[in-house]
Amino acid sequence: MSKSEIIAELPKLSAADRSEIWESLWRLEDSIGPTAAERLILDEAQAAYNTKPEDAAPWEEVHARLLAGE
């Protein structure tokens, strides 16, 4: 079955079946872990925090800025 055929079949599934597929895909992605590029970004962010933690913002502030489109 091709990817386009799979995608076309998804709306025909029950919500429970789609949820099960979503959870399976999430577990698969989670087991792979970050890519080398993502790991580099995470390592750079951690190093920046370690160097100057006072520049960090609490999650609530970051979340509010994201919701505001900043």
mmCIF file of the N, C-alpha and C atoms, coordinates in Angstrom:
data_MODEL
# 
_entry.id   MODEL 
# 
loop_
_atom_site.group_PDB 
_atom_site.id 
_atom_site.type_symbol 
_atom_site.label_atom_id 
_atom_site.label_alt_id 
_atom_site.label_comp_id 
_atom_site.label_asym_id 
_atom_site.label_entity_id 
_atom_site.label_seq_id 
_atom_site.pdbx_PDB_ins_code 
_atom_site.Cartn_x 
_atom_site.Cartn_y 
_atom_site.Cartn_z 
_atom_site.occupancy 
_atom_site.B_iso_or_equiv 
_atom_site.pdbx_formal_charge 
_atom_site.auth_seq_id 
_atom_site.auth_comp_id 
_atom_site.auth_asym_id 
_atom_site.auth_atom_id 
_atom_site.pdbx_PDB_model_num 
ATOM 1   N N  . MET A 1 1  ? 0.857   -1.174 0.000  1.00 0.00 ? 1  MET A N  1 
ATOM 2   C CA . MET A 1 1  ? 0.000   0.000  0.000  1.00 0.00 ? 1  MET A CA 1 
ATOM 3   C C  . MET A 1 1  ? 0.901   1.234  0.000  1.00 0.00 ? 1  MET A C  1 
ATOM 4   N N  . SER A 1 2  ? 0.575   2.178  -0.838 1.00 0.00 ? 2  SER A N  1 
ATOM 5   C CA . SER A 1 2  ? 1.382   3.395  -0.933 1.00 0.00 ? 2  SER A CA 1 
ATOM 6   C C  . SER A 1 2  ? 1.034   4.376  0.179  1.00 0.00 ? 2  SER A C  1 
ATOM 7   N N  . LYS A 1 3  ? 1.909   5.329  0.360  1.00 0.00 ? 3  LYS A N  1 
ATOM 8   C CA . LYS A 1 3  ? 1.665   6.350  1.388  1.00 0.00 ? 3  LYS A CA 1 
ATOM 9   C C  . LYS A 1 3  ? 0.377   7.105  1.097  1.00 0.00 ? 3  LYS A C  1 
ATOM 10  N N  . SER A 1 4  ? 0.144   7.464  -0.151 1.00 0.00 ? 4  SER A N  1 
ATOM 11  C CA . SER A 1 4  ? -1.079  8.209  -0.482 1.00 0.00 ? 4  SER A CA 1 
ATOM 12  C C  . SER A 1 4  ? -2.323  7.366  -0.227 1.00 0.00 ? 4  SER A C  1 
ATOM 13  N N  . GLU A 1 5  ? -2.237  6.059  -0.450 1.00 0.00 ? 5  GLU A N  1 
ATOM 14  C CA . GLU A 1 5  ? -3.375  5.182  -0.159 1.00 0.00 ? 5  GLU A CA 1 
ATOM 15  C C  . GLU A 1 5  ? -3.627  5.103  1.349  1.00 0.00 ? 5  GLU A C  1 
ATOM 16  N N  . ILE A 1 6  ? -2.566  5.026  2.126  1.00 0.00 ? 6  ILE A N  1 
ATOM 17  C CA . ILE A 1 6  ? -2.704  4.992  3.583  1.00 0.00 ? 6  ILE A CA 1 
ATOM 18  C C  . ILE A 1 6  ? -3.350  6.278  4.077  1.00 0.00 ? 6  ILE A C  1 
ATOM 19  N N  . ILE A 1 7  ? -2.862  7.409  3.589  1.00 0.00 ? 7  ILE A N  1 
ATOM 20  C CA . ILE A 1 7  ? -3.411  8.708  4.001  1.00 0.00 ? 7  ILE A CA 1 
ATOM 21  C C  . ILE A 1 7  ? -4.880  8.819  3.611  1.00 0.00 ? 7  ILE A C  1 
ATOM 22  N N  . ALA A 1 8  ? -5.240  8.304  2.444  1.00 0.00 ? 8  ALA A N  1 
ATOM 23  C CA . ALA A 1 8  ? -6.636  8.352  1.995  1.00 0.00 ? 8  ALA A CA 1 
ATOM 24  C C  . ALA A 1 8  ? -7.544  7.491  2.875  1.00 0.00 ? 8  ALA A C  1 
ATOM 25  N N  . GLU A 1 9  ? -7.014  6.444  3.478  1.00 0.00 ? 9  GLU A N  1 
ATOM 26  C CA . GLU A 1 9  ? -7.806  5.549  4.314  1.00 0.00 ? 9  GLU A CA 1 
ATOM 27  C C  . GLU A 1 9  ? -7.992  6.082  5.734  1.00 0.00 ? 9  GLU A C  1 
ATOM 28  N N  . LEU A 1 10 ? -7.115  6.957  6.197  1.00 0.00 ? 10 LEU A N  1 
ATOM 29  C CA . LEU A 1 10 ? -7.188  7.428  7.580  1.00 0.00 ? 10 LEU A CA 1 
ATOM 30  C C  . LEU A 1 10 ? -8.535  8.029  7.972  1.00 0.00 ? 10 LEU A C  1 
ATOM 31  N N  . PRO A 1 11 ? -9.147  8.888  7.143  1.00 0.00 ? 11 PRO A N  1 
ATOM 32  C CA . PRO A 1 11 ? -10.445 9.457  7.551  1.00 0.00 ? 11 PRO A CA 1 
ATOM 33  C C  . PRO A 1 11 ? -11.555 8.409  7.691  1.00 0.00 ? 11 PRO A C  1 
ATOM 34  N N  . LYS A 1 12 ? -11.379 7.253  7.096  1.00 0.00 ? 12 LYS A N  1 
ATOM 35  C CA . LYS A 1 12 ? -12.392 6.205  7.154  1.00 0.00 ? 12 LYS A CA 1 
ATOM 36  C C  . LYS A 1 12 ? -12.325 5.416  8.463  1.00 0.00 ? 12 LYS A C  1 
ATOM 37  N N  . LEU A 1 13 ? -11.246 5.571  9.201  1.00 0.00 ? 13 LEU A N  1 
ATOM 38  C CA . LEU A 1 13 ? -11.063 4.829  10.448 1.00 0.00 ? 13 LEU A CA 1 
ATOM 39  C C  . LEU A 1 13 ? -11.816 5.486  11.594 1.00 0.00 ? 13 LEU A C  1 
ATOM 40  N N  . SER A 1 14 ? -12.087 4.693  12.608 1.00 0.00 ? 14 SER A N  1 
ATOM 41  C CA . SER A 1 14 ? -12.727 5.241  13.802 1.00 0.00 ? 14 SER A CA 1 
ATOM 42  C C  . SER A 1 14 ? -11.720 6.108  14.551 1.00 0.00 ? 14 SER A C  1 
ATOM 43  N N  . ALA A 1 15 ? -12.246 6.935  15.418 1.00 0.00 ? 15 ALA A N  1 
ATOM 44  C CA . ALA A 1 15 ? -11.372 7.786  16.231 1.00 0.00 ? 15 ALA A CA 1 
ATOM 45  C C  . ALA A 1 15 ? -10.432 6.926  17.070 1.00 0.00 ? 15 ALA A C  1 
ATOM 46  N N  . ALA A 1 16 ? -10.932 5.818  17.590 1.00 0.00 ? 16 ALA A N  1 
ATOM 47  C CA . ALA A 1 16 ? -10.100 4.927  18.406 1.00 0.00 ? 16 ALA A CA 1 
ATOM 48  C C  . ALA A 1 16 ? -8.960  4.336  17.578 1.00 0.00 ? 16 ALA A C  1 
ATOM 49  N N  . ASP A 1 17 ? -9.260  3.934  16.346 1.00 0.00 ? 17 ASP A N  1 
ATOM 50  C CA . ASP A 1 17 ? -8.223  3.374  15.482 1.00 0.00 ? 17 ASP A CA 1 
ATOM 51  C C  . ASP A 1 17 ? -7.179  4.431  15.105 1.00 0.00 ? 17 ASP A C  1 
ATOM 52  N N  . ARG A 1 18 ? -7.643  5.650  14.800 1.00 0.00 ? 18 ARG A N  1 
ATOM 53  C CA . ARG A 1 18 ? -6.698  6.729  14.480 1.00 0.00 ? 18 ARG A CA 1 
ATOM 54  C C  . ARG A 1 18 ? -5.828  7.052  15.686 1.00 0.00 ? 18 ARG A C  1 
ATOM 55  N N  . SER A 1 19 ? -6.415  7.023  16.877 1.00 0.00 ? 19 SER A N  1 
ATOM 56  C CA . SER A 1 19 ? -5.658  7.276  18.096 1.00 0.00 ? 19 SER A CA 1 
ATOM 57  C C  . SER A 1 19 ? -4.594  6.198  18.298 1.00 0.00 ? 19 SER A C  1 
ATOM 58  N N  . GLU A 1 20 ? -4.958  4.965  18.045 1.00 0.00 ? 20 GLU A N  1 
ATOM 59  C CA . GLU A 1 20 ? -3.996  3.862  18.182 1.00 0.00 ? 20 GLU A CA 1 
ATOM 60  C C  . GLU A 1 20 ? -2.838  4.026  17.194 1.00 0.00 ? 20 GLU A C  1 
ATOM 61  N N  . ILE A 1 21 ? -3.158  4.416  15.986 1.00 0.00 ? 21 ILE A N  1 
ATOM 62  C CA . ILE A 1 21 ? -2.110  4.652  14.978 1.00 0.00 ? 21 ILE A CA 1 
ATOM 63  C C  . ILE A 1 21 ? -1.231  5.810  15.408 1.00 0.00 ? 21 ILE A C  1 
ATOM 64  N N  . TRP A 1 22 ? -1.848  6.892  15.872 1.00 0.00 ? 22 TRP A N  1 
ATOM 65  C CA . TRP A 1 22 ? -1.085  8.053  16.333 1.00 0.00 ? 22 TRP A CA 1 
ATOM 66  C C  . TRP A 1 22 ? -0.116  7.659  17.448 1.00 0.00 ? 22 TRP A C  1 
ATOM 67  N N  . GLU A 1 23 ? -0.604  6.903  18.421 1.00 0.00 ? 23 GLU A N  1 
ATOM 68  C CA . GLU A 1 23 ? 0.240   6.479  19.539 1.00 0.00 ? 23 GLU A CA 1 
ATOM 69  C C  . GLU A 1 23 ? 1.383   5.593  19.064 1.00 0.00 ? 23 GLU A C  1 
ATOM 70  N N  . SER A 1 24 ? 1.117   4.723  18.109 1.00 0.00 ? 24 SER A N  1 
ATOM 71  C CA . SER A 1 24 ? 2.173   3.862  17.560 1.00 0.00 ? 24 SER A CA 1 
ATOM 72  C C  . SER A 1 24 ? 3.231   4.690  16.846 1.00 0.00 ? 24 SER A C  1 
ATOM 73  N N  . LEU A 1 25 ? 2.794   5.654  16.059 1.00 0.00 ? 25 LEU A N  1 
ATOM 74  C CA . LEU A 1 25 ? 3.743   6.528  15.361 1.00 0.00 ? 25 LEU A CA 1 
ATOM 75  C C  . LEU A 1 25 ? 4.557   7.346  16.352 1.00 0.00 ? 25 LEU A C  1 
ATOM 76  N N  . TRP A 1 26 ? 3.907   7.843  17.391 1.00 0.00 ? 26 TRP A N  1 
ATOM 77  C CA . TRP A 1 26 ? 4.605   8.650  18.404 1.00 0.00 ? 26 TRP A CA 1 
ATOM 78  C C  . TRP A 1 26 ? 5.669   7.815  19.116 1.00 0.00 ? 26 TRP A C  1 
ATOM 79  N N  . ARG A 1 27 ? 5.312   6.580  19.495 1.00 0.00 ? 27 ARG A N  1 
ATOM 80  C CA . ARG A 1 27 ? 6.286   5.695  20.155 1.00 0.00 ? 27 ARG A CA 1 
ATOM 81  C C  . ARG A 1 27 ? 7.463   5.405  19.229 1.00 0.00 ? 27 ARG A C  1 
ATOM 82  N N  . LEU A 1 28 ? 7.187   5.209  17.953 1.00 0.00 ? 28 LEU A N  1 
ATOM 83  C CA . LEU A 1 28 ? 8.249   4.949  16.981 1.00 0.00 ? 28 LEU A CA 1 
ATOM 84  C C  . LEU A 1 28 ? 9.189   6.145  16.891 1.00 0.00 ? 28 LEU A C  1 
ATOM 85  N N  . GLU A 1 29 ? 8.634   7.340  16.754 1.00 0.00 ? 29 GLU A N  1 
ATOM 86  C CA . GLU A 1 29 ? 9.459   8.550  16.678 1.00 0.00 ? 29 GLU A CA 1 
ATOM 87  C C  . GLU A 1 29 ? 10.224  8.770  17.976 1.00 0.00 ? 29 GLU A C  1 
ATOM 88  N N  . ASP A 1 30 ? 9.568   8.520  19.098 1.00 0.00 ? 30 ASP A N  1 
ATOM 89  C CA . ASP A 1 30 ? 10.211  8.714  20.399 1.00 0.00 ? 30 ASP A CA 1 
ATOM 90  C C  . ASP A 1 30 ? 11.381  7.755  20.578 1.00 0.00 ? 30 ASP A C  1 
ATOM 91  N N  . SER A 1 31 ? 11.257  6.535  20.055 1.00 0.00 ? 31 SER A N  1 
ATOM 92  C CA . SER A 1 31 ? 12.321  5.546  20.209 1.00 0.00 ? 31 SER A CA 1 
ATOM 93  C C  . SER A 1 31 ? 13.536  5.891  19.362 1.00 0.00 ? 31 SER A C  1 
ATOM 94  N N  . ILE A 1 32 ? 13.336  6.646  18.295 1.00 0.00 ? 32 ILE A N  1 
ATOM 95  C CA . ILE A 1 32 ? 14.443  7.024  17.413 1.00 0.00 ? 32 ILE A CA 1 
ATOM 96  C C  . ILE A 1 32 ? 15.292  8.108  18.058 1.00 0.00 ? 32 ILE A C  1 
ATOM 97  N N  . GLY A 1 33 ? 14.635  9.020  18.768 1.00 0.00 ? 33 GLY A N  1 
ATOM 98  C CA . GLY A 1 33 ? 15.359  10.107 19.422 1.00 0.00 ? 33 GLY A CA 1 
ATOM 99  C C  . GLY A 1 33 ? 15.659  11.236 18.449 1.00 0.00 ? 33 GLY A C  1 
ATOM 100 N N  . PRO A 1 34 ? 16.326  12.266 18.959 1.00 0.00 ? 34 PRO A N  1 
ATOM 101 C CA . PRO A 1 34 ? 16.618  13.416 18.094 1.00 0.00 ? 34 PRO A CA 1 
ATOM 102 C C  . PRO A 1 34 ? 17.657  13.074 17.033 1.00 0.00 ? 34 PRO A C  1 
ATOM 103 N N  . THR A 1 35 ? 17.547  13.766 15.900 1.00 0.00 ? 35 THR A N  1 
ATOM 104 C CA . THR A 1 35 ? 18.547  13.623 14.839 1.00 0.00 ? 35 THR A CA 1 
ATOM 105 C C  . THR A 1 35 ? 19.831  14.317 15.283 1.00 0.00 ? 35 THR A C  1 
ATOM 106 N N  . ALA A 1 36 ? 20.878  14.153 14.505 1.00 0.00 ? 36 ALA A N  1 
ATOM 107 C CA . ALA A 1 36 ? 22.149  14.816 14.818 1.00 0.00 ? 36 ALA A CA 1 
ATOM 108 C C  . ALA A 1 36 ? 21.973  16.330 14.824 1.00 0.00 ? 36 ALA A C  1 
ATOM 109 N N  . ALA A 1 37 ? 21.201  16.855 13.863 1.00 0.00 ? 37 ALA A N  1 
ATOM 110 C CA . ALA A 1 37 ? 20.970  18.302 13.796 1.00 0.00 ? 37 ALA A CA 1 
ATOM 111 C C  . ALA A 1 37 ? 20.166  18.780 15.004 1.00 0.00 ? 37 ALA A C  1 
ATOM 112 N N  . GLU A 1 38 ? 19.150  18.016 15.386 1.00 0.00 ? 38 GLU A N  1 
ATOM 113 C CA . GLU A 1 38 ? 18.354  18.372 16.568 1.00 0.00 ? 38 GLU A CA 1 
ATOM 114 C C  . GLU A 1 38 ? 19.197  18.294 17.842 1.00 0.00 ? 38 GLU A C  1 
ATOM 115 N N  . ARG A 1 39 ? 20.053  17.276 17.921 1.00 0.00 ? 39 ARG A N  1 
ATOM 116 C CA . ARG A 1 39 ? 20.925  17.126 19.083 1.00 0.00 ? 39 ARG A CA 1 
ATOM 117 C C  . ARG A 1 39 ? 21.863  18.321 19.195 1.00 0.00 ? 39 ARG A C  1 
ATOM 118 N N  . LEU A 1 40 ? 22.382  18.804 18.062 1.00 0.00 ? 40 LEU A N  1 
ATOM 119 C CA . LEU A 1 40 ? 23.259  19.973 18.051 1.00 0.00 ? 40 LEU A CA 1 
ATOM 120 C C  . LEU A 1 40 ? 22.519  21.198 18.586 1.00 0.00 ? 40 LEU A C  1 
ATOM 121 N N  . ILE A 1 41 ? 21.294  21.407 18.146 1.00 0.00 ? 41 ILE A N  1 
ATOM 122 C CA . ILE A 1 41 ? 20.488  22.534 18.623 1.00 0.00 ? 41 ILE A CA 1 
ATOM 123 C C  . ILE A 1 41 ? 20.256  22.419 20.130 1.00 0.00 ? 41 ILE A C  1 
ATOM 124 N N  . LEU A 1 42 ? 19.914  21.216 20.588 1.00 0.00 ? 42 LEU A N  1 
ATOM 125 C CA . LEU A 1 42 ? 19.689  21.012 22.025 1.00 0.00 ? 42 LEU A CA 1 
ATOM 126 C C  . LEU A 1 42 ? 20.968  21.257 22.827 1.00 0.00 ? 42 LEU A C  1 
ATOM 127 N N  . ASP A 1 43 ? 22.096  20.761 22.312 1.00 0.00 ? 43 ASP A N  1 
ATOM 128 C CA . ASP A 1 43 ? 23.366  20.955 23.012 1.00 0.00 ? 43 ASP A CA 1 
ATOM 129 C C  . ASP A 1 43 ? 23.750  22.430 23.070 1.00 0.00 ? 43 ASP A C  1 
ATOM 130 N N  . GLU A 1 44 ? 23.511  23.163 21.977 1.00 0.00 ? 44 GLU A N  1 
ATOM 131 C CA . GLU A 1 44 ? 23.806  24.601 21.955 1.00 0.00 ? 44 GLU A CA 1 
ATOM 132 C C  . GLU A 1 44 ? 22.917  25.356 22.940 1.00 0.00 ? 44 GLU A C  1 
ATOM 133 N N  . ALA A 1 45 ? 21.642  24.985 22.988 1.00 0.00 ? 45 ALA A N  1 
ATOM 134 C CA . ALA A 1 45 ? 20.722  25.632 23.926 1.00 0.00 ? 45 ALA A CA 1 
ATOM 135 C C  . ALA A 1 45 ? 21.128  25.345 25.370 1.00 0.00 ? 45 ALA A C  1 
ATOM 136 N N  . GLN A 1 46 ? 21.534  24.116 25.640 1.00 0.00 ? 46 GLN A N  1 
ATOM 137 C CA . GLN A 1 46 ? 21.958  23.763 26.995 1.00 0.00 ? 46 GLN A CA 1 
ATOM 138 C C  . GLN A 1 46 ? 23.224  24.527 27.373 1.00 0.00 ? 46 GLN A C  1 
ATOM 139 N N  . ALA A 1 47 ? 24.162  24.637 26.432 1.00 0.00 ? 47 ALA A N  1 
ATOM 140 C CA . ALA A 1 47 ? 25.400  25.373 26.701 1.00 0.00 ? 47 ALA A CA 1 
ATOM 141 C C  . ALA A 1 47 ? 25.106  26.849 26.965 1.00 0.00 ? 47 ALA A C  1 
ATOM 142 N N  . ALA A 1 48 ? 24.185  27.433 26.195 1.00 0.00 ? 48 ALA A N  1 
ATOM 143 C CA . ALA A 1 48 ? 23.818  28.837 26.408 1.00 0.00 ? 48 ALA A CA 1 
ATOM 144 C C  . ALA A 1 48 ? 23.197  29.019 27.784 1.00 0.00 ? 48 ALA A C  1 
ATOM 145 N N  . TYR A 1 49 ? 22.346  28.081 28.168 1.00 0.00 ? 49 TYR A N  1 
ATOM 146 C CA . TYR A 1 49 ? 21.731  28.161 29.499 1.00 0.00 ? 49 TYR A CA 1 
ATOM 147 C C  . TYR A 1 49 ? 22.791  28.017 30.593 1.00 0.00 ? 49 TYR A C  1 
ATOM 148 N N  . ASN A 1 50 ? 23.691  27.070 30.413 1.00 0.00 ? 50 ASN A N  1 
ATOM 149 C CA . ASN A 1 50 ? 24.733  26.855 31.420 1.00 0.00 ? 50 ASN A CA 1 
ATOM 150 C C  . ASN A 1 50 ? 25.624  28.083 31.575 1.00 0.00 ? 50 ASN A C  1 
ATOM 151 N N  . THR A 1 51 ? 25.847  28.796 30.475 1.00 0.00 ? 51 THR A N  1 
ATOM 152 C CA . THR A 1 51 ? 26.686  29.985 30.501 1.00 0.00 ? 51 THR A CA 1 
ATOM 153 C C  . THR A 1 51 ? 25.983  31.166 31.149 1.00 0.00 ? 51 THR A C  1 
ATOM 154 N N  . LYS A 1 52 ? 24.684  31.319 30.853 1.00 0.00 ? 52 LYS A N  1 
ATOM 155 C CA . LYS A 1 52 ? 23.962  32.497 31.323 1.00 0.00 ? 52 LYS A CA 1 
ATOM 156 C C  . LYS A 1 52 ? 22.511  32.125 31.671 1.00 0.00 ? 52 LYS A C  1 
ATOM 157 N N  . PRO A 1 53 ? 22.307  31.391 32.761 1.00 0.00 ? 53 PRO A N  1 
ATOM 158 C CA . PRO A 1 53 ? 20.950  30.928 33.094 1.00 0.00 ? 53 PRO A CA 1 
ATOM 159 C C  . PRO A 1 53 ? 19.966  32.054 33.380 1.00 0.00 ? 53 PRO A C  1 
ATOM 160 N N  . GLU A 1 54 ? 20.466  33.235 33.744 1.00 0.00 ? 54 GLU A N  1 
ATOM 161 C CA . GLU A 1 54 ? 19.552  34.349 34.032 1.00 0.00 ? 54 GLU A CA 1 
ATOM 162 C C  . GLU A 1 54 ? 18.814  34.830 32.776 1.00 0.00 ? 54 GLU A C  1 
ATOM 163 N N  . ASP A 1 55 ? 19.296  34.457 31.592 1.00 0.00 ? 55 ASP A N  1 
ATOM 164 C CA . ASP A 1 55 ? 18.611  34.833 30.351 1.00 0.00 ? 55 ASP A CA 1 
ATOM 165 C C  . ASP A 1 55 ? 17.434  33.903 30.027 1.00 0.00 ? 55 ASP A C  1 
ATOM 166 N N  . ALA A 1 56 ? 17.306  32.824 30.769 1.00 0.00 ? 56 ALA A N  1 
ATOM 167 C CA . ALA A 1 56 ? 16.228  31.870 30.514 1.00 0.00 ? 56 ALA A CA 1 
ATOM 168 C C  . ALA A 1 56 ? 14.892  32.460 30.950 1.00 0.00 ? 56 ALA A C  1 
ATOM 169 N N  . ALA A 1 57 ? 13.833  32.009 30.305 1.00 0.00 ? 57 ALA A N  1 
ATOM 170 C CA . ALA A 1 57 ? 12.480  32.456 30.645 1.00 0.00 ? 57 ALA A CA 1 
ATOM 171 C C  . ALA A 1 57 ? 11.676  31.246 31.121 1.00 0.00 ? 57 ALA A C  1 
ATOM 172 N N  . PRO A 1 58 ? 10.775  31.451 32.075 1.00 0.00 ? 58 PRO A N  1 
ATOM 173 C CA . PRO A 1 58 ? 9.925   30.331 32.516 1.00 0.00 ? 58 PRO A CA 1 
ATOM 174 C C  . PRO A 1 58 ? 8.982   29.898 31.392 1.00 0.00 ? 58 PRO A C  1 
ATOM 175 N N  . TRP A 1 59 ? 8.586   28.636 31.417 1.00 0.00 ? 59 TRP A N  1 
ATOM 176 C CA . TRP A 1 59 ? 7.737   28.083 30.372 1.00 0.00 ? 59 TRP A CA 1 
ATOM 177 C C  . TRP A 1 59 ? 6.472   28.915 30.157 1.00 0.00 ? 59 TRP A C  1 
ATOM 178 N N  . GLU A 1 60 ? 5.842   29.370 31.221 1.00 0.00 ? 60 GLU A N  1 
ATOM 179 C CA . GLU A 1 60 ? 4.612   30.143 31.081 1.00 0.00 ? 60 GLU A CA 1 
ATOM 180 C C  . GLU A 1 60 ? 4.836   31.367 30.189 1.00 0.00 ? 60 GLU A C  1 
ATOM 181 N N  . GLU A 1 61 ? 5.964   32.038 30.369 1.00 0.00 ? 61 GLU A N  1 
ATOM 182 C CA . GLU A 1 61 ? 6.283   33.218 29.558 1.00 0.00 ? 61 GLU A CA 1 
ATOM 183 C C  . GLU A 1 61 ? 6.544   32.826 28.104 1.00 0.00 ? 61 GLU A C  1 
ATOM 184 N N  . VAL A 1 62 ? 7.308   31.779 27.905 1.00 0.00 ? 62 VAL A N  1 
ATOM 185 C CA . VAL A 1 62 ? 7.600   31.307 26.550 1.00 0.00 ? 62 VAL A CA 1 
ATOM 186 C C  . VAL A 1 62 ? 6.309   30.898 25.858 1.00 0.00 ? 62 VAL A C  1 
ATOM 187 N N  . HIS A 1 63 ? 5.480   30.157 26.559 1.00 0.00 ? 63 HIS A N  1 
ATOM 188 C CA . HIS A 1 63 ? 4.209   29.689 25.994 1.00 0.00 ? 63 HIS A CA 1 
ATOM 189 C C  . HIS A 1 63 ? 3.329   30.875 25.593 1.00 0.00 ? 63 HIS A C  1 
ATOM 190 N N  . ALA A 1 64 ? 3.250   31.883 26.441 1.00 0.00 ? 64 ALA A N  1 
ATOM 191 C CA . ALA A 1 64 ? 2.443   33.067 26.148 1.00 0.00 ? 64 ALA A CA 1 
ATOM 192 C C  . ALA A 1 64 ? 2.976   33.778 24.898 1.00 0.00 ? 64 ALA A C  1 
ATOM 193 N N  . ARG A 1 65 ? 4.299   33.864 24.785 1.00 0.00 ? 65 ARG A N  1 
ATOM 194 C CA . ARG A 1 65 ? 4.890   34.520 23.602 1.00 0.00 ? 65 ARG A CA 1 
ATOM 195 C C  . ARG A 1 65 ? 4.601   33.718 22.347 1.00 0.00 ? 65 ARG A C  1 
ATOM 196 N N  . LEU A 1 66 ? 4.653   32.400 22.442 1.00 0.00 ? 66 LEU A N  1 
ATOM 197 C CA . LEU A 1 66 ? 4.341   31.565 21.284 1.00 0.00 ? 66 LEU A CA 1 
ATOM 198 C C  . LEU A 1 66 ? 2.899   31.758 20.857 1.00 0.00 ? 66 LEU A C  1 
ATOM 199 N N  . LEU A 1 67 ? 1.995   31.786 21.821 1.00 0.00 ? 67 LEU A N  1 
ATOM 200 C CA . LEU A 1 67 ? 0.589   31.976 21.499 1.00 0.00 ? 67 LEU A CA 1 
ATOM 201 C C  . LEU A 1 67 ? 0.329   33.358 20.899 1.00 0.00 ? 67 LEU A C  1 
ATOM 202 N N  . ALA A 1 68 ? 1.138   34.344 21.294 1.00 0.00 ? 68 ALA A N  1 
ATOM 203 C CA . ALA A 1 68 ? 0.992   35.700 20.767 1.00 0.00 ? 68 ALA A CA 1 
ATOM 204 C C  . ALA A 1 68 ? 1.651   35.848 19.396 1.00 0.00 ? 68 ALA A C  1 
ATOM 205 N N  . GLY A 1 69 ? 2.360   34.806 18.958 1.00 0.00 ? 69 GLY A N  1 
ATOM 206 C CA . GLY A 1 69 ? 2.982   34.853 17.638 1.00 0.00 ? 69 GLY A CA 1 
ATOM 207 C C  . GLY A 1 69 ? 4.324   35.565 17.617 1.00 0.00 ? 69 GLY A C  1 
ATOM 208 N N  . GLU A 1 70 ? 4.954   35.685 18.754 1.00 0.00 ? 70 GLU A N  1 
ATOM 209 C CA . GLU A 1 70 ? 6.262   36.357 18.807 1.00 0.00 ? 70 GLU A CA 1 
ATOM 210 C C  . GLU A 1 70 ? 7.361   35.412 18.389 1.00 0.00 ? 70 GLU A C  1 
# 
